């Protein structure tokens, strides 16, 4: 097998190894400049591509035991529901697909309250009692996020839409988009 090394064929990268070609220097400089691991840099790239036009918001409860991140527009469409629980809690929220929500910490510090159909999961922090997100009955495959629990700096505008939760079935049936808000 004593062939000329210059004539040897380059082996294709193995599984999980990516040949960046001419971009490898740029990739390394990006990682170094931002002090990112390869995985962190890849996550930034994937997030930028998958969530084009969306902003990564972070937030949590009052005491900080529960923290999350959510990808949504900088211009939020918030529901102001007048059902019994939303009225008592002043639960204004915007809805996102589950794939755009990530609980960063505090899963063990959450508890839930349900009533009536038990489809909505009203989660809140066991320590401070704040509900920063929940699973809405209208979108059990998504999350309702409380915009007032987001960290400052990523929300541009909030448009609020009243929804008649006192007549929940009728309101959701007649609403043109609410059930689709948790679809990616």
N, C-alpha and C positions, 0 to 999 in steps of 0.2 A: 504494500500500500504506500510505497514511497513516492507518491505523486508530488507535483509542484503545489506548494501551499497556495500560491496565487490562483491556481485553477480549482481549488476546493470550493464546493458549493456551500453557501451559508445555510445553516440549519434554520428552519422557521422557528419562531419563538414557541415555547411550550405552552401548555394551558395556563391561563392567568397571566402570562407575560405578554406585554404589548410592545411591538417595535414602533417607536415614535419617529423613526427616520430622522429627517432634518429638524423635527420639532423637539428632539430630546434635550438639546441645550436650553432652549426656551423654557421647556417644562421644568428642568432642574433649577433654572434661575427664578422662575415663578415660585416654586416650592421654597427655595432659600429666602427670597425676598419677603414672603409672607409667613415664613416659619411653619410650613405645613408638611405633614407626612404625605406620602404618595396617596394614601387612602383619603385623607382630608381634601387634597387637591382634586382628586377624582370626584369626590362627593360634590364639591363646588361646581365642577363642570357639568355633572349629571343634573344637579338641581337647576342650574341656569338653563339647561336645555329642556328638561321635563316641565319646568314651571315657568316657561317663558311668559313674560308680562305680569308675573305675580311677584309679590314681595314676601320675604320671610319675616313674619312677625314673631316676637317672643312675648311671653307673659306668664302670669301665674296668680296665685292667691295672695292675700295680704301678708301672711307671715313668711312666705317664701318656701314653704315645705313642698308645694306643688308648682312645678315649672313645665312649660310646654313650648313648642314652636308650631306655627301654622303658616302654610303658604296660601295667600289670598291676595286679592287686589289691594292696592293702596287706597282705593276708593271703595269703602265698605257699604253694602246694602244690608241694613240692620232692621230686624223685625221688632216691633213693639206690640207684644201680644197682651190682650186684656183678659186671658183666662184666669182662673182663681189663683194658681200658683205663680204665674208670671207677674200678676198684679201685686201680690204680696211681696215677692222678691225683687220687683222691678227688673225682671229678666229680659233685657234687650239683648239680642244676639244676631250674629250672622252665621250662615250655614256653609260648611265645607265638606268635601268628601273625606272619608276616613284616611285615604292615602295621602292627604295633604296635612295631616295632623300627627304630631309625635309628642308623646309624654316624655319629658326629659328626666323628671324625678318626681317622687311622691306617690307612686301607685299604692304603696302601703298606707298612705295617709289620707286616702280617699274613702268616702262612704257614699252610699246612694239612698235616695228616697224615691219611691214610686207610689202611684195611686191610680185609681180608676182602671184603665186598661193595662197598666204596668209596662207599657211599651217605652215610654220616656224614662230615661235613667237620669235623675237629677243628682249628679255627683257634686260633692263639695268636700272641702278640706276639714278633717276631723279637728284640727287645732284652731283655726280662725273662723271656720264656717263659711268661707267665701266659695261661691260656685263660679269658677272661671270658665268652665265649659260643661256641656252635658250632651247626652244623646237624645235628640228630639223625636217625638212621636211621628212627626211628618217625614223625618229622614233618619230612620233607625240605622242606616248604613253610613251615617256621617256624624258630624259634631256641630252643635250650636256653641259658638264662641262669644263670650261677653267682651265687647270691644273696650270697656272700661278696665279690663284686666290685662290689656296689652301694655307692653313697655312703650314709653314715649319714643317718637321719632320715625315711625314707619307708616302711620295713617295720614293720608292727605285730606280726605273728606269722608263724611258719614251722611248717607241718605237714609232716613228712617221711614219705614212703611208700617202703618198701623195694620194689625190683623185681628179679626174678630174671633178670638179664642173662646169666647163665651158660647159661640156656635161653631166649635172647632170643625166638625165633619163638613158642614156647609162651606165654611171659609176655605178649607184645604181643597175641597172638591172644585170650588169655583176659581181658585187661584191658578193662574196659568203656568207658573214656574216653580213654586215652592218644593214640590216633590222631586224635581230634577236637580235641586241645588247640591245634593250630595253625590251626584254623578261626576266622574272625572272628565 
